[in-house]
Amino acid sequence: MDSELKREIIVDNYQNPYHKGLKNQPDYIKANTNNESCIDNIDIELKIEDGKIIDANFDGEACAISTSATSIFLRKIIGKTIEEVKELINNYENLINEKDYDENKLGELMAYDTIYLQPNRKTCALLPVNTIEKILLQMEEEKNWK
Amino acid sequence: MIIINREDFPILNKDLIYFDNGATTLKPKCVIDAMNDYYYNYGANIHRGDYKISLEASNAYEEVRNKVARFINAKSANEIVFTSGATDSLNKIVFGFMKNYLDENDEVLLTKSEHASNVLPWLELAKIKNIKIKYIPLNQQHELTIEKVKESINKNTKVISIAAITNVVGDVRDINKISKIAHENNIILVVDGAQSVPHMKTDVIKDDIDFLAFSAHKMLGPTGVGVLYGKTKYLEKMAPIEFGGGMNQYFEVDGEVEYKSIPTRFEAGTPPISEVIGLGKALDYLESIGMDKIYNYEKELKHYLINKLKKNPKIILYNESSESGILAFNLEGIFSQDTAIYLDHYNICLRAGNHCAKILKDEINIKNTCRISLYFYNTKEEIDKLVEILEKSDDLYKIIL
């Protein structure tokens, strides 16, 4: 992916993000980013049925990288099973942290393949996945409790 | 016009434009040298007068107490307590003094533009004591007016705790008048001087300030040391909130204990000795320029900055009327952090965020801003560079992504 295209993907998803605006319904599980090193403030909500992501939304104020990454991520995970989402997260984290990844599974997320050059922006790029992981953990805890 | 020798600040010899002085200031070589001198040549603990270098360290430490007293025009050096910073000073005032002083239903007046360190201790105290925390309304420019101070006072008001200059809006409060109003109503005035003491003349007698808190690192000094000033009559009634070595006269196994007199009573444990010595040098440096000169120069710089930035239609200014070197702004449509990262690409340092004034968002309806906070070593040339880079910011995403 050339740098012009990467930039276009990021800026488009920042200025006109997908799935922005929370539904705040009881059948959604919500989590807030709690990034201690920056000022990004995003809520993500997921609707999960039968182990599958049915809907995903976010809201909040954040920088271009975290907002765009959230937009792209949410778009990608709708319709996926939790296992598939976990695999995607794993792949994406590897991309950001300069480990081995499967390019074919990441698609537009490849726009972040040079973020490691700006180490202080890694947390921005990882913001959506950390928040989604929080939701999945919350869901598992609830399930175990039941 | 530049009022100092920039070579005094080694870090400025690099290609760096530093506009985050509200967070912390740069240090002149003389401050660092004084601290090194202590560590290299007489690095003993204080108040252990059995040998020469300990006496030398004690004298150097106590001499700074005198300097601080002179710097803010306190009546006595006994009114100067060294703390770890303005936050520590405010916590000591709230939990050492106010916790005992305030009764049920008493009210404390703050404003929504206060720094976290002048809000959270009060909110915590309100959890354990049945007191009320109220906020004096701000005007359209998010500034505090004397009228609103007067209107907010009622028979239960016991304390007004406000910054002399706020850290985002940068409004310079008329502490002299507010103090008169407070004292006419038997109200104690606590002043958060973190953003004012480094930038303008402070006179605790003329302004009749009851308590004052400030940090050394925001005025050329090192991190880890600050000052709590309190009138003698209040410090005598303030309880220590930290206990240990250096602050007690004697103690027995059964809990019988006598503490030392003020201000030593409030300095438990080994204090930041080299940092206090560094603070002393910072005060010398500031005095060699003159606080009035510093204040006027910064005001001139701010007006220059505003006039230039106003010509850029993409810039939204939030506090152009305030008379201090603090300016909050955003580039239209750009998240503040992205602007800060863009500027960092050109080695311009400024801060993005809510600047620890998290309840200010209720006032200005915007959570995050970029903040320029000037100091006397900044120049018009640096401002020109900033203005130029903000003007060509159409390629911002090209730079940061």
HADDOCK unambig.tbl for C-alpha pairs under 7 A between the chains (distance, minus, plus):
assign (segid A and resid 7 and name CA) (segid B and resid 401 and name CA) 6.18 0.50 0.50
assign (segid A and resid 39 and name CA) (segid B and resid 353 and name CA) 5.88 0.50 0.50
assign (segid A and resid 62 and name CA) (segid B and resid 335 and name CA) 6.74 0.50 0.50
assign (segid A and resid 63 and name CA) (segid B and resid 335 and name CA) 5.41 0.50 0.50
assign (segid A and resid 63 and name CA) (segid B and resid 337 and name CA) 6.24 0.50 0.50
assign (segid A and resid 63 and name CA) (segid B and resid 338 and name CA) 5.97 0.50 0.50
assign (segid A and resid 64 and name CA) (segid B and resid 338 and name CA) 6.91 0.50 0.50
